[in-house]
Structure formats: C-alpha cells, structure tokens
Amino acid sequence: MQGLSDDTRRVLGDIARQYGVSEDAALAMLLAVQRGQGTMAQFNIGELGGSGQWMLGGMTMVGDMFNYGLKNTVDGLCNALSQALSSGRIHLPSVGGAASAWWPQWLGSPSSTGAQNDSAYAVFPSHRRLAIKDGGGVHLYDTGDHFISGVGQQQGSNTGLTFSSQYGSFSVSSLRHVDDGAPSPTPVAEVEAGGFRSDGSLAASPQPEMADTVSIEPTAIPAIQPPASPTAPPATAAPMADSTAILALIEKLAALREAGILTDAEFTAKKTELLSRL
C-alpha cells in the first residue's frame, strides 16, 4: 500500500475488514475498479476465486461460479470501493497516461490490458471493443455481448490470441473487425435463413404481402316475426302438410338462437307455433 495517503489506507482497511478480505486483496480490487472507471472491474485475485468480473448494477462472475457467498462478497466489496472512489474518500493516481495509451483516446480506460512479445491487447467493455496492437498497427474488434473474463496468448500474430467469456473460449478472428477510429452505430445485421441475423439475434419476420380483397356477400337472414302477445288471440295458422319442412325450419331457428340472433324466449315461442302445425 505504498504511495497511498493515510486517509486512503484507513478507508481501504475499513472496507477490507467489513468484507472479510485482506488489505492486499482489497487494494488489488480497488485498482481493478479504478481501471473500470468505477462501474466495472476485471480481476484475477486468488483470494477472491481467481479470474472474475464485476459490473455496477449488473452481473458478478467469479471463478467458483456456484459459490454464491463469494459472489456476494465480491459484489459488496466492489460496490463499496466504487462508492469510496466516487465520493472522494479514496484518492488514487490515474491509471496510465497519454503516453502509455496506445489505443484510440475515445475508448478511455480499459478494464484489462496485457502484452507479450510484439503484441498487446486492451479490453473496453463500455464500448464493446477489443484493441490489439501488433507489428501492423492497432486494430479494433467488436466484442458484441461477450463478457470477457480471461485472456490467453500464443506465439505469433494477433490471431493467436484467445479470450474467455460466458460463452467459453473464442479467438480474435471470430470477432468483427471495426477499424473505424470512432464509435459507430450498431450495424444492421444481414438476416439469414431461419429468421436469425448473422450475429445470432432473432430478426423480425417480414410482413406478408396483403392478398387481394375478397368481397363476401352477407347471407340474408329471414325475418322472424316476434312472438304473439300473451293477451292477443292465437293466430290461425295455415295448414302445413310437409312436416319435414317444419322440422328444418326449427333447426334453422335453433341455429339463429345459437348465433345470438334469437333469444331463448323467441325461439321457444316460434318452435311452439311451428309444432302446433304438425
């Protein structure tokens, strides 16, 4: 904890004791939170489960993924350190400087950096960017929704870099190359077969063309005479010899009742009238 003010040491020690971690682990996490501008951290601390990531108000990942007590400790520790940084209770010098920042300035501070031989990398989760520097210059890649938690490097060009995320291990060559020099809007992905975009997201189905309008003539419904008033004398019905026609008419009336056109009372009255003609 060399180079820290007495007040910063005191606050950091209090936070370390509150969450049951050593001051060295708390300091390492503090530096990771500072690199993430107080809103995220990518770390590799043995006391806290090894490699992991934290995001303010978001997901916390630790090496022992099923150790929920450790996740709560890391989340609480990072939140406390973030609040201490934002409130000014902890003062740390800025990470890096203009001279050491080989990536474009608009990316800000990376959550993690590394170098091997003639190549180097820097991860910028807030911009969804991965910067790679090699003999050919600086190259930017769109990390999409990868939550990078580990990095591996092999001898050779930048194609030998491998990263780990919630989706497993992947290579730089699988990422989209975006040497634009400035943030760009998310491109519209090409829709592939099956309704998915090239980045794996579900695409909205195109609206089908409207077919020619087909006119449907309404079916004429025979007028139904209202039932006779109870006080009115029964009307004299004309004799009907064809009982089949009467039964067919009753079936039609039943269909009108089922359709809600006739009430039960109207149907019963009309059916009684028709049956009286048999």
C-alpha positions as CSV (number, residue, x, y, z in Angstrom):
1,M,0.0,0.0,0.0
2,Q,2.9,2.3,-0.7
3,G,2.1,5.7,-2.1
4,L,-1.3,5.9,-0.6
5,S,-2.4,8.6,1.8
6,D,-3.2,7.8,5.4
7,D,-6.9,8.5,4.8
8,T,-7.0,6.2,1.8
9,R,-5.3,3.5,3.8
10,R,-7.7,3.9,6.6
11,V,-10.8,3.7,4.4
12,L,-9.4,0.8,2.4
13,G,-8.6,-1.1,5.6
14,D,-12.1,-0.5,7.0
15,I,-13.7,-1.8,3.7
16,A,-11.4,-4.9,3.8
17,R,-12.4,-5.7,7.3
18,Q,-16.1,-5.2,6.6
19,Y,-16.0,-7.8,3.8
20,G,-13.5,-10.2,5.5
21,V,-10.7,-9.9,2.9
22,S,-7.1,-8.9,3.2
23,E,-6.0,-5.4,2.5
24,D,-3.8,-6.6,-0.4
25,A,-6.9,-8.2,-2.0
26,A,-8.9,-5.0,-1.4
27,L,-6.2,-2.9,-2.9
28,A,-6.0,-5.2,-6.0
29,M,-9.8,-5.0,-6.4
30,L,-9.6,-1.2,-5.9
31,L,-7.2,-0.9,-8.8
32,A,-9.4,-3.1,-11.0
33,V,-12.5,-0.9,-10.1
34,Q,-10.5,2.2,-10.9
35,R,-9.5,0.9,-14.3
36,G,-13.1,0.2,-15.0
37,Q,-13.9,3.9,-14.2
38,G,-15.8,2.9,-11.0
39,T,-18.5,1.0,-12.9
40,M,-16.9,-2.3,-13.7
41,A,-13.9,-4.4,-12.8
42,Q,-12.0,-7.3,-14.4
43,F,-9.7,-9.0,-11.9
44,N,-7.6,-12.1,-11.1
45,I,-7.2,-12.3,-7.4
46,G,-6.6,-15.7,-5.8
47,E,-8.2,-14.8,-2.5
48,L,-11.4,-13.9,-4.4
49,G,-11.7,-17.0,-6.5
50,G,-9.2,-16.1,-9.3
51,S,-10.4,-14.6,-12.5
52,G,-13.7,-12.7,-12.4
53,Q,-15.7,-9.7,-13.5
54,W,-18.0,-7.2,-11.8
55,M,-20.3,-4.6,-13.2
56,L,-22.2,-2.0,-11.2
57,G,-25.8,-2.9,-11.1
58,G,-25.2,-6.0,-13.3
59,M,-23.7,-9.4,-13.3
60,T,-20.9,-10.6,-11.0
61,M,-18.8,-13.5,-12.2
62,V,-16.2,-15.4,-10.1
63,G,-14.0,-18.4,-10.8
64,D,-16.1,-20.6,-8.4
65,M,-19.4,-19.9,-10.2
66,F,-21.6,-21.7,-7.7
67,N,-20.1,-20.1,-4.7
68,Y,-22.9,-17.5,-4.1
69,G,-21.3,-16.4,-0.8
70,L,-18.1,-15.4,-2.7
71,K,-20.2,-13.6,-5.4
72,N,-22.0,-11.6,-2.7
73,T,-18.6,-10.7,-1.1
74,V,-17.1,-9.6,-4.4
75,D,-20.2,-7.6,-5.3
76,G,-20.4,-5.9,-1.9
77,L,-16.6,-5.1,-1.9
78,C,-16.7,-3.7,-5.5
79,N,-19.7,-1.5,-4.7
80,A,-18.1,-0.2,-1.5
81,L,-14.9,0.6,-3.4
82,S,-16.8,2.3,-6.2
83,Q,-18.7,4.5,-3.8
84,A,-15.5,5.4,-2.0
85,L,-13.9,6.4,-5.3
86,S,-16.9,8.4,-6.5
87,S,-17.3,10.2,-3.1
88,G,-13.6,11.1,-2.9
89,R,-13.0,9.1,0.3
90,I,-10.3,7.2,-1.6
91,H,-7.7,9.0,-3.9
92,L,-5.6,7.1,-6.4
93,P,-3.5,8.4,-9.2
94,S,-4.9,7.9,-12.7
95,V,-4.2,4.6,-14.4
96,G,-1.7,5.0,-17.2
97,G,-1.2,8.3,-19.1
98,A,-1.5,9.7,-22.6
99,A,2.0,8.4,-23.5
100,S,1.2,4.8,-22.4
101,A,-2.2,4.7,-24.1
102,W,-1.5,3.2,-27.5
103,W,-5.3,2.7,-28.2
104,P,-7.6,5.5,-29.5
105,Q,-8.3,8.1,-26.9
106,W,-12.1,7.9,-27.2
107,L,-12.0,4.4,-25.7
108,G,-11.0,5.8,-22.4
109,S,-9.5,3.4,-19.7
110,P,-9.5,-0.3,-20.4
111,S,-10.9,-2.9,-17.9
112,S,-7.8,-5.0,-18.5
113,T,-4.6,-4.9,-20.6
114,G,-1.7,-7.2,-21.4
115,A,1.3,-7.7,-23.6
116,Q,3.5,-10.4,-24.9
117,N,6.4,-10.2,-27.3
118,D,5.4,-7.6,-30.0
119,S,1.6,-7.7,-29.4
120,A,-0.6,-6.2,-26.8
121,Y,-4.4,-6.1,-26.0
122,A,-6.8,-3.8,-24.1
123,V,-10.5,-4.6,-23.3
124,F,-13.1,-1.8,-23.2
125,P,-16.5,-3.3,-22.1
126,S,-18.3,0.0,-22.1
127,H,-17.7,0.4,-25.8
128,R,-17.8,-3.3,-26.7
129,R,-14.3,-3.0,-28.1
130,L,-11.1,-5.0,-28.0
131,A,-7.9,-3.3,-29.1
132,I,-5.0,-5.3,-30.4
133,K,-1.6,-3.8,-31.2
134,D,1.0,-5.7,-33.3
135,G,3.5,-5.1,-36.0
136,G,0.8,-4.0,-38.3
137,G,-0.6,-1.2,-36.0
138,V,-3.6,-1.0,-33.8
139,H,-6.8,-3.0,-34.7
140,L,-10.2,-2.7,-33.1
141,Y,-12.8,-5.5,-32.8
142,D,-16.4,-5.5,-31.7
143,T,-16.8,-7.9,-28.7
144,G,-20.6,-7.9,-29.0
145,D,-22.2,-9.3,-25.9
146,H,-19.1,-11.2,-24.8
147,F,-18.3,-10.6,-21.1
148,I,-14.5,-11.2,-21.3
149,S,-13.1,-12.8,-18.2
150,G,-9.8,-14.4,-19.3
151,V,-7.1,-14.0,-21.9
152,G,-4.6,-16.5,-23.5
153,Q,-1.8,-15.6,-25.8
154,Q,0.3,-17.8,-28.2
155,Q,3.4,-17.1,-30.1
156,G,2.8,-15.4,-33.4
157,S,0.4,-12.8,-34.8
158,N,-2.8,-11.5,-33.2
159,T,-4.7,-14.4,-34.5
160,G,-3.0,-16.4,-31.7
161,L,-4.9,-14.5,-29.0
162,T,-7.8,-16.4,-27.3
163,F,-10.3,-15.0,-24.9
164,S,-12.8,-16.5,-22.4
165,S,-16.3,-15.2,-21.8
166,Q,-19.7,-16.6,-20.6
167,Y,-19.8,-18.4,-24.0
168,G,-16.5,-20.2,-23.5
169,S,-13.2,-19.7,-25.3
170,F,-13.1,-17.8,-28.6
171,S,-10.4,-16.4,-30.9
172,V,-9.9,-12.8,-32.1
173,S,-10.6,-14.0,-35.7
174,S,-14.2,-14.7,-34.7
175,L,-14.8,-11.1,-33.8
176,R,-15.9,-8.4,-36.3
177,H,-13.0,-6.1,-37.4
178,V,-14.0,-2.4,-36.8
179,D,-11.0,-0.2,-37.5
180,D,-13.3,2.9,-37.7
181,G,-11.3,5.1,-35.2
182,A,-14.6,6.2,-33.5
183,P,-17.7,4.6,-32.1
184,S,-20.1,3.6,-34.8
185,P,-23.8,2.7,-34.6
186,T,-24.6,-1.0,-34.4
187,P,-24.8,-2.1,-38.0
188,V,-28.0,-3.8,-39.2
189,A,-27.1,-7.5,-39.4
190,E,-28.0,-9.4,-42.5
191,V,-30.9,-11.7,-42.0
192,E,-30.1,-15.3,-42.7
193,A,-32.3,-18.3,-43.2
194,G,-34.4,-19.3,-40.2
195,G,-35.2,-15.7,-39.2
196,F,-31.8,-15.0,-37.4
197,R,-29.3,-12.3,-38.1
198,S,-25.7,-13.1,-38.8
199,D,-24.8,-12.2,-35.2
200,G,-27.3,-14.8,-33.8
201,S,-30.1,-12.5,-32.8
202,L,-33.7,-13.1,-33.8
203,A,-34.8,-11.0,-36.7
204,A,-38.4,-9.7,-37.0
205,S,-40.3,-11.7,-39.6
206,P,-41.2,-9.7,-42.7
207,Q,-44.7,-8.7,-43.1
208,P,-46.6,-10.9,-45.6
209,E,-48.0,-9.2,-48.7
210,M,-51.7,-8.4,-48.5
211,A,-53.8,-10.6,-50.7
212,D,-56.4,-9.1,-52.9
213,T,-59.5,-8.2,-51.0
214,V,-62.3,-10.8,-51.4
215,S,-65.8,-9.5,-51.2
216,I,-68.1,-11.7,-49.2
217,E,-71.8,-11.1,-49.7
218,P,-73.7,-11.2,-46.4
219,T,-76.1,-14.1,-46.0
220,A,-79.6,-13.0,-45.9
221,I,-81.4,-13.9,-42.7
222,P,-85.1,-14.5,-42.9
223,A,-87.1,-12.1,-40.9
224,I,-88.5,-13.6,-37.8
225,Q,-91.9,-12.4,-36.6
226,P,-91.9,-11.6,-32.9
227,P,-93.9,-13.9,-30.7
228,A,-97.6,-13.1,-30.3
229,S,-98.5,-11.2,-27.2
230,P,-99.9,-13.4,-24.4
231,T,-103.1,-11.4,-24.4
232,A,-103.5,-11.5,-28.1
233,P,-105.7,-14.3,-29.5
234,P,-103.7,-17.0,-31.2
235,A,-103.4,-16.6,-34.9
236,T,-104.9,-19.1,-37.1
237,A,-102.1,-20.9,-38.9
238,A,-102.4,-22.2,-42.4
239,P,-102.2,-25.9,-42.5
240,M,-98.8,-27.3,-43.4
241,A,-98.7,-30.9,-44.6
242,D,-94.9,-31.2,-45.0
243,S,-93.6,-32.0,-41.5
244,T,-90.1,-32.2,-42.9
245,A,-90.1,-28.6,-43.8
246,I,-91.3,-27.6,-40.4
247,L,-88.5,-29.5,-38.7
248,A,-86.0,-28.0,-41.0
249,L,-87.3,-24.5,-40.1
250,I,-87.0,-25.3,-36.4
251,E,-83.4,-26.3,-36.9
252,K,-82.7,-23.0,-38.6
253,L,-84.3,-21.2,-35.7
254,A,-82.1,-23.2,-33.3
255,A,-79.0,-22.1,-35.3
256,L,-80.2,-18.4,-35.1
257,R,-80.6,-18.8,-31.3
258,E,-77.0,-20.3,-31.0
259,A,-75.7,-17.3,-33.0
260,G,-77.4,-15.0,-30.6
261,I,-79.8,-13.6,-33.1
262,L,-82.9,-15.0,-31.3
263,T,-83.4,-15.1,-27.6
264,D,-84.5,-18.3,-25.8
265,A,-88.0,-16.9,-25.4
266,E,-88.3,-16.0,-29.1
267,F,-87.0,-19.4,-30.1
268,T,-89.4,-21.3,-27.8
269,A,-92.4,-19.3,-28.9
270,K,-91.7,-19.8,-32.6
271,K,-90.9,-23.5,-32.1
272,T,-94.2,-24.0,-30.2
273,E,-96.1,-22.3,-33.0
274,L,-94.5,-24.4,-35.7
275,L,-95.0,-27.7,-33.8
276,S,-98.7,-26.8,-33.4
277,R,-99.0,-27.1,-37.2
278,L,-97.9,-30.7,-37.3
